[in-house]
Amino acid sequence: MYRNTDYIYDAVVQLQQVADVTAEIESNRNEYDAVATINNTQFVVIGKPEIRTSNKGIVFNEIDSLKQLTKKPIIAIAKFIASDIAKELKEKGINYIDRAGNAFIKHGKLLIYITGQKPDKPTNFNQSRAFQESGIKLIFQLLTQPEDLQLSYRSLAEKTSIALGSVSVIMKELEDLRFVVKAKNKRYLKNKIELLERWTLAFNDVLRPRLLKKRFRFPRNENYNKWQDLPLDVLPGRNIWGGEPGASILTKQLQPQNFSIYTNEGWQNIASKFKLIPDTEGDVEILAIFWKEDENIAKKNIAPTLIILAELMGSGKERNMETAKIIIENELQHIK
């Protein structure tokens, strides 16, 4: 659960004023973010600081999971909901309120639809060092190899190529945010689903744009139907599939339309070998590998599962969200 959920109260108060309804919030339910009673109807609350393309897949997945645990209607309450996501929520019949008072609530005889209220400007709730470039890299290491939590800060710095001082600051912030706790001289990850969500947002917003080397398209401006035949492994360095092709290999459930290639070399060898054409709107992206691979766990030709998941989530595509759910269920059990 997010530490500061004042926006849930603010959103409900605003709804009362705009829609002239009675509403109460009960936030001491450990199993839920809150319970909202609106005109005598109880709703289980999923609270999010923001709901936008980068995290909507995680939100939808949480809602689906919550439906298995309660028969009560569910409502998403956020400080900010992007307008296109609000439209999608309504189309899917998902109740929501934002802090400005925009809302869609439909249950039984209760129907509220409010739009046009000026929303809060989205704030970067990942402003701490823990969710900037060095922190994103360190959190990635801890989520993929949680045993590394027991390493010294110096060892973590060496393993992630992050300055020792930065590791110390980031770990202190993660403790303050209750993502890392100490017990009996050992460290443990807590609130891992929330940490994964914040990491996914930060990866797509902060780190991934910096990893992008160049964008291309395949010859004839068509998706390459035989992409799996491309011999990435014969090129110099380490070259692996991320995003949609990585997910296709991992789950066998997706036909890629956009292609991510991660490399620890330049883009020139890949572009030349596969006759890629530079195109700022192209469907092929070449990105830099930022992590140090553990040879014992690295998949032969795909990026780490967490990278693939984050790219699927960041795409905003419905079909990618479905594949992301499969990955969460089958490949990321240790994060639950």
N, C-alpha and C positions, 0 to 999 in steps of 0.2 A: 504494500500500500504506500502511496506517496506520502511523504511526511507532512506536507502542507496541503490540506484539502479545503481551505477557506473558500476557494472558488465554488465548491459544491453549495455551500450556504448562500454565497452571493448570487449564484444562478437561480436558486429556488426563490430567494427574496425578490429578485428581478421578475421572475415569472409571476409571482403573486401580484406585483404592481401592474404588469403589462396585461395579464390575462384575467385579473380579478378572480383568482381562485384561492382556496385555502390550501396551504402546504406546510409540511413539517419535515424536518430531517432528523434522523437518529443515526449517529455515527459510531456508536459503541458496540456495533455488531462485528465481532472479530472475523466472521466468515465472509463479510461483504465490505466494500468501501463505505457503504451507508445504506440506509433504507429511507426512501422518500414516500410520504403519504400525501397524495394530491387529490383533493375532493373525495376523501375517504377511501381512495384506492392506494394500496401499498405497492411500491415499485422497489426492486432491488437495484442498487446503483453501481455502475461501473464508472469510476472517476478517472479522468485523464486531464492533465494540463492542456494538451492540445490533441486534436484529431485531424490529421491531414494525410496526404498520400503516403508519406514515409512510414506511418505506423498504423494505417487503417487495417491492414491485414492482421496485425496482432490484436487490434480491438475486436474485429469480427471473430477471430478465433476465440478470444476470451468470452465473448457473448455466447458463442455456440457451446463452449464448455460449461458456462454458467447455467445454460438451459437444461443441462443434464442434472443439475444439483437443486433446482428450485422450480416450482410450478408458478411462482409469482411472476408478473410481468417485469421486464428488465428495462432500465433506462440508462443511457449514457449521458453523463454530465461533464462538461469540459469548460475550461476557461475560454478556449478558442476552438471553433470548428470551421474549417475551410468551407467556402460556399459550395464547391462541387461535391465535397464529402457530405455536407448536410443534405444536398439533393439526393445523393446515393443512399444515405441512411433512410430518408423518407420513402424512397422507391422500394427499399428492402423491408419496409415496415418496422424499422428500428426506432424506438423512442429516443429523443434527445433533447437536451437543453444546453445552451451556452450562457456564459455570464452576462451577455447583453440582453438575454431574454428571448432570443430566437429559439423556437421549440417546435417539435412535432411529437404529440402524445396521442396515441389511439389505443384505447382498451375499453371494451364493453361500450357503454354509453358515453364514455369520456372521449372527447375529441378536441384537441388544441393544436392549431397550426399558426405559428407566428413567424414572419420573416420580415426582413427590411430593417431590423434593429441594428444599429451600427455596432459591429463586434469590436472587442478589444483587438489591438494589434498583436499579432503573435509575438511572444517574447522568447528569447533563446534561453530556455530553462536548463540548457547544457553549458552555461557560461563558465562553470568551474573548470579548473585545470584537468580534472578527471575526465572531462568530455571534450577536451581539445586533442590535438594530434597525438601528443605523447601518451595521454591518458587513454585514448581509444586503442592505441597499440598495446598498452599494458593490460587493459581490461580484456582485450582479445586473447592475450596469452593466458590470463587467469580463467576465462570461460572455457577455453579449449583444453587447457592443461591445469586443472584446479590443484593438482599436487604441487605446482610451482608456488602456491601460496606459502609453503613452508620454507622456501628459499630465503636467503638473506637478501636485503635490498641490493647489495653489490652484485649478487648472482643474477637477480632479476634485471638489473641494469645491463649486464653483459649479454644476457639472453635476448633482450628486446632492443638493444642498441639505443637505450634511453639514458640520459644523464642521471647519475646517482642521486643528485639533489632533486630532480624531477620525480623520480620513483618515490622518494620519501614524502614529498608534498602530496602526490597523487594518492598514495596509500593512506595518508592521514585524512584526506578528503573522503575516500571511500569508507573509512571507519566512521567519520562524522555523519555520512549519509546512510549508515547502517547497512552498507553492502558488504563490508568486511567486519567480522567480529573476532575477538580473541577469547579463547577459553582454554585453560590448562596449557598455556604456552604454545598453543597452536592457533592458526588463523583459519576461518571458515567463511565461505561466501553465503550471504543471506539475501532474501528478496531477489532471487535470481531472475524471475520472469520480468520484474520491473527493470532490473539491470540490463537484461537483454534488450528490452524495448528502448531504453535510453541510449544504449550502445548502438542499436540499429539506426536510430535517428541521427546520432552524431556521426556515424560512419558515412551515411549517405549525404549529410549536409556539410560535413567538415573535411573528412579524410579522403573519400573517394574522388572528389573533384581534383584534389592535389595529386592523386595517383594516375590520373588520365594522361597518357602520353599523346595520343592522337586518335581521331575517329576516321573511319573509312567505310566504304561499301564494297561488296563483292562485284566482280565484272558483270556488266549488263544490268546493274542496279537491281539484281534479284537476290533473294535469300539463297544461300548456297545449300542446296538440298543434300549434298554429299559431304557436309561439314565434318562428319566423323572420320572421313577418309583423309583429311588434311594431316600431314605428318608433322605435328608439332614437335614430336620427340627427336626429330633429326636435325632440328635447328640448334645453333649454339645456345648454351645456357638452359635455364629451366623455363618451359613454356606450357601453360596449363589453361584449361577452360574454366571460366567462372560463370556466374549468372545463369541464363536459360540453358545453354549447352551443358554446363556443369550439373544443373538440376536434372536435365534429360538423362545424363549418364547415371546419376545417383539414384533416380527413381523410376526411370523408363516410363514416365508419365507425361512428358512434355515435348512438343515439337518446337524447337527454338525459332524465334523470329528476329531476335536481337542476340548479338554474339559478343561476349567478353573474353578477352585473352589476357592472362596475367603473365608477365615475363620479368626476369631479372637482367635482361639485356635491353638494347634499344629496340625501337619499333621497326627499324629499317629491314632487318632480316625477314621478319614475318611478312611485312608488306610486299617485299620483293618476291619471296617464295610463292605467295598465294595471289600475286598480281592484284593486290588491293588498291582501290582508287580513293585518294583523299576526298573526304566529304564531311563537312561539319554537321550534316544531318544524317550521316550514314548509320547503318545498323551493325557495324563492327567497331568495337572499342578495344584499344590496346592499353593496358594499365600496368603499373609497376607492382611487383611483389614487395610487400613491406615486412613480412613475417619471416622468421627463421624456421624452416621446416624440420620437424622431427622425422628422420628417415624411417622410424619404426611405425609411424601412424599416417604418414602422408599417402593420400591416394595417388595412383600413378599419374593420372592425366587431368585431375580436376583440383580446383582450389579447395581450401578447407570448407567444411559444411557451413560454418557460421558466415563466411563471406558470401557463399551462394545464397543462403537464406536472406541476408541483408539486401542483396541485389534484387531478389524476387520481391521482397517487401517494398523496396524503394521504387519499383516500377509502377505500382498502382494498378497493374493489370489483374483482372479477375481470375484468369486462368493461372497466373503465377501465384496468386493467393492460395488457390486450391493446392497447388504443388507445394507451397510453403507449409501448409498444414500437414501434408504427408511427411515432410522433412522433420518438422517439430515432433510429430508422433513417433517416427521410426528412428531418427538419427540423433535427437537431442534430449533423450530421456534424462541425462545427468543434469540438465539445467532446470528441470521441473522441481 
